[in-house]
Amino acid sequence: MNLLQSYFPEWYKEIEALGDPLTGISDRIDFERIRPILSGLYENNTDKGGRPNYDPILMIKILLLQQWYSLSDPQIEREIRDRISFLNFLGYPDRLPDRNTIWYFRERLSKTGKDRLVFNEIRDQIMAKRIRVKPGTIQDASFIEADRGEYGKPRGDDANTRRSKDGASATKNHGKHFGYKAHTLVNEMKIIEKLAVTPANVHDSQIDLSIPGIICYRDRGYFGSECRGINGTMDRAVRGHPLPVKSIGRNLRISRIRSMVEHPYAFFKGMFHFFHVMVTTVQRVRVKTYFTAICNNLLSARFLDRIA
């Protein structure tokens, strides 16, 4: 037992009594079930020795803290050394990574696609504890803004690190946006089941996250597009053919159900401040979006436990 494990837990009890938002996360999630997913993430686990890697579970927890509190890499490096609640959540480790190690770990997740597998595992653990699940899902999308950089500078592989390489421009309701777009599929418990991240100029209708056999409610922007699940897309009038009364009533019913999709986006942008990113590629934005979605699902699970 190290010094942290022998001294700080008693001190943390006072903080917990005052209220710690992180309380209960470790009880809801079995992080050890994530360990097999992260196997093979490092390639230097050989008999030749060398500096040992940081525990991947520790790194996953740090990325969760980073998105939960909307912290940059330098900020999370400092906070995990300074805040007792953070140390308690991390299990009072013997050593802690610096900002570069955190950045490289996130890069490994983005390049291997294991961020999606981590998200799926935690989502499944949360859903397994929900005995009764209402059928039905809701798909929608929201912009994630990014910095345009200087006009006339190159994009793509030739772009500088401070300039968005994959970001794109888009216009919606006379408002201009630049950056990326998060597409989410939310169930009626307000838990995000699936997501995708694209440049901002990709139309919502080009992404189909619906699940076969389950109804998927979508707004008029998806009218006429593919739906693998049961199509619950709102009807849209076309030139010379106004909507009949039956379709207007159907749209109102769907709209009432779809209003629940705004709750996760409210958490994304209001609580987690996830409305502007400094990272420069779709893959990097995707990792941050997945971990923000995990935070949202943990909050939803906490609320569901309370009303249960």
Secondary structure, DSSP 4 states (H G I P E B T S, - for coil): --HHHHHHHHHHHHHHHH--TTTTHHHH--GGGGGGGGTTS-S--STT--SPPPPHHHHHHHHHHHHHTT--HHHHHHHHHH-HHHHHHHT--S----HHHHHHHHHHHHHHTHHHHHHHHHHHHHHHT-S---S-EEEEEEEEEE---STT---GGGS-TTS-SS-EEEEETTEEEEEEEEEEEEETTS-EEEEEEEETTS-GGG-----TTSEEEE-GGGTTS--SSEEEEPP--BTTBPPPHHHHHHHHHHHHHHGGGHHHHHIIIIIS-TTEE---SHHHHHHHHHHHHHHHHHHHHHHHHHH-
